[in-house]
């Protein structure tokens, strides 16, 4: 499966602690077309590289992906 164009749900919904990015905030490394500007670079966090698109996570739309990832963020948030 490939990433949906103009989605970036995985770069918006979850927090990314190594980048000090809170959940629900677009990653500072997204460009105007919602593509990662550090994709393939060593500074890209391991958690980003480990996250792969899947039917379950991505759903049928960007909105479904954002919701699924936001729910996962709440379920896995410590404390």
C-alpha positions in Angstrom: 0.0 0.0 0.0 1.2 3.5 -0.8 0.5 6.8 1.0 -2.6 8.7 -0.1 -1.6 12.0 -1.8 -2.3 15.1 0.3 -3.0 13.1 3.4 -0.2 13.3 6.0 -2.6 12.0 8.7 0.4 10.1 10.2 2.3 13.4 10.4 -0.5 15.3 12.1 -2.6 13.0 14.4 0.1 11.4 16.6 2.6 13.0 18.8 6.2 12.6 17.9 8.2 13.1 21.1 11.6 13.2 19.4 10.5 16.3 17.4 8.6 17.8 20.4 5.4 17.6 18.2 2.1 17.4 20.0 -0.8 15.3 18.8 -3.0 17.0 16.3 -0.4 19.5 15.1 1.2 19.2 11.6 4.8 18.2 11.7 7.1 21.1 10.9 8.8 18.9 8.2 5.7 18.8 6.0 5.8 20.8 2.8 2.9 22.5 1.0 1.8 19.3 -0.6 1.8 17.5 2.8 5.0 15.4 2.0 7.8 14.8 4.4 10.8 16.9 3.6 13.2 14.6 5.6 11.9 11.3 4.2 14.9 9.1 3.6 17.2 11.3 5.6 19.0 10.2 8.8 17.3 12.9 10.9 13.9 11.4 10.2 12.7 9.8 13.5 12.7 6.0 13.7 9.0 6.1 14.7 8.2 7.8 11.4 10.1 5.3 9.4 8.5 2.4 11.2 5.0 3.6 10.5 3.8 2.0 7.3 0.5 2.7 5.5 -2.2 0.0 6.0 -5.8 -0.4 5.1 -6.7 -0.4 8.8 -4.8 2.8 9.6 -5.5 4.7 6.4 -9.1 3.7 6.0 -11.0 5.0 3.0 -10.2 8.7 3.4 -7.9 11.2 5.0 -10.5 11.9 7.7 -10.8 8.2 8.6 -7.0 8.0 8.9 -6.9 11.1 11.1 -9.6 9.7 13.4 -8.0 6.3 13.6 -4.6 7.7 14.5 -6.1 10.2 17.0 -8.0 7.4 18.7 -4.8 5.3 18.9 -2.9 8.3 20.3 -5.5 8.6 23.1 -5.4 4.8 23.8 -1.6 4.7 24.0 -0.9 8.0 25.9 0.8 7.3 29.1 -1.0 8.2 32.3 
